[in-house]
Amino acid sequence: MRTISLTTIFFFICITIFGQESSSSEIQQISETLMLYIDGTANGKPQKLKKAFHPDFNLYTITNDSLWIRSGKTYISNVKEGRKNNRIGRIISIDYENNAAMAKAEIVIPSWRIFTDYFLLLKYEGSWKIVQKSYTWRSISKSNKK
């Protein structure tokens, strides 16, 4: 009986450790995909964006109380090779289950706006891709400007 109990405990420890390693690995891979987006837009690297986004992704936002949908191809085409800007991005959260994930990032453009980006990502063919980006923004108040 003691052998069975020890074997069972060992089995559950192995599953827990494997699950934690797998979870950490998936979060790392999702983070890398999001960083391709953040770095690509900040440093004028459209090839990084092409790696981060699914070819058919779209962007969604509200403009003048209307839904505005932009194609990902148009978005990427507006990022000019080598044209750096002063965007400062950071990942706020990542949540995933199996092959689907949601993430939130904040992009600060000093003296202008703070964008909040919400991403839907899917893992297929071995890698995570952003399939949708929804976003909103707020102006940086004059008291926050330096």
C-alpha positions in Angstrom: 0.0 0.0 0.0 2.8 2.4 0.9 4.5 1.7 -2.5 1.2 2.6 -4.3 0.8 5.8 -2.3 4.4 6.8 -3.0 4.0 6.0 -6.7 0.8 8.0 -6.9 2.4 11.0 -5.2 5.4 10.8 -7.5 3.1 10.6 -10.5 1.2 13.8 -9.5 4.4 15.6 -8.7 5.7 14.8 -12.2 2.4 16.0 -13.8 2.5 19.2 -11.8 6.1 19.9 -12.7 5.5 19.1 -16.4 2.4 21.3 -16.4 4.4 24.2 -14.9 7.2 23.8 -17.4 4.7 23.7 -20.2 2.8 26.7 -18.9 6.0 28.7 -18.5 7.1 27.7 -22.0 3.7 28.8 -23.6 3.8 32.1 -21.7 7.3 32.7 -23.0 6.3 31.9 -26.6 3.3 34.2 -26.4 5.5 37.0 -24.9 8.0 36.6 -27.7 5.2 37.0 -30.3 3.9 40.1 -28.5 7.5 41.5 -28.3 7.8 41.0 -32.1 4.8 43.4 -32.4 6.1 45.9 -29.8 9.6 46.0 -31.2 8.5 45.9 -34.9 6.3 48.9 -34.5 8.7 50.9 -32.3 11.8 50.3 -34.5 10.3 50.2 -38.0 10.6 46.5 -38.6 7.7 45.3 -40.6 9.2 41.8 -41.0 8.8 41.3 -37.2 5.1 42.3 -37.5 4.7 39.7 -40.3 6.1 37.1 -37.9 3.8 38.1 -35.1 0.5 38.4 -37.0 -1.5 35.9 -39.0 -1.6 37.0 -42.6 -5.4 37.5 -42.4 -5.5 39.4 -39.1 -7.6 42.6 -38.6 -7.6 45.5 -36.2 -10.7 46.8 -34.5 -11.4 50.1 -32.8 -14.2 52.6 -32.3 -14.0 56.0 -34.1 -16.8 58.5 -33.8 -19.0 55.8 -32.3 -18.5 53.6 -35.3 -16.7 50.3 -35.6 -13.5 50.8 -37.6 -11.9 47.6 -39.1 -8.5 47.8 -40.7 -6.8 45.0 -42.5 -3.5 43.8 -41.0 -1.8 44.1 -44.4 -2.6 47.9 -44.4 -1.4 48.2 -40.8 1.9 46.5 -41.6 2.4 48.5 -44.8 2.3 51.7 -42.7 5.3 50.6 -40.7 8.3 51.8 -42.7 11.5 49.9 -42.6 14.0 51.5 -40.2 11.7 54.4 -39.2 12.0 54.4 -35.4 9.5 56.2 -33.2 9.2 56.8 -29.5 6.6 54.2 -28.7 7.2 52.5 -25.4 5.4 49.2 -25.1 4.9 46.7 -22.3 2.9 43.5 -21.8 0.3 43.8 -19.1 -1.2 40.3 -19.0 -1.5 37.0 -20.8 -4.1 34.3 -20.4 -4.2 31.1 -22.4 -5.8 27.7 -22.6 -4.5 25.0 -24.9 -4.1 26.7 -28.3 -5.9 30.0 -27.6 -4.7 33.1 -25.8 -5.7 36.6 -24.9 -3.2 39.3 -24.0 -3.2 43.0 -23.1 -0.4 45.5 -23.8 0.1 49.2 -23.2 1.8 51.4 -25.8 2.8 54.9 -24.6 3.6 57.5 -27.2 5.0 60.3 -24.9 3.3 63.7 -25.0 0.5 62.3 -27.1 -1.5 59.0 -26.3 -1.6 55.8 -24.4 -2.9 52.9 -26.4 -4.4 49.8 -24.7 -4.2 46.8 -27.1 -6.1 43.6 -26.6 -4.9 40.6 -28.6 -6.4 37.3 -29.6 -3.7 34.7 -30.4 -3.9 31.2 -31.7 -1.2 28.5 -31.7 -1.1 26.6 -34.9 1.7 25.0 -37.0 3.8 25.2 -33.8 3.8 28.9 -33.2 1.6 31.6 -31.7 0.1 34.2 -34.0 -1.9 37.3 -33.3 -5.2 36.9 -35.2 -7.0 40.0 -33.9 -6.1 43.2 -32.3 -8.7 45.5 -30.7 -7.6 48.7 -29.2 -8.5 52.0 -27.6 -6.5 55.0 -26.5 -6.6 58.0 -24.2 -4.7 61.3 -24.5 -1.9 62.0 -22.1 -3.1 64.8 -19.9 -1.1 68.0 -19.9 -0.2 67.5 -16.2 1.5 64.2 -17.2 3.4 65.8 -20.1 7.0 66.9 -19.3 
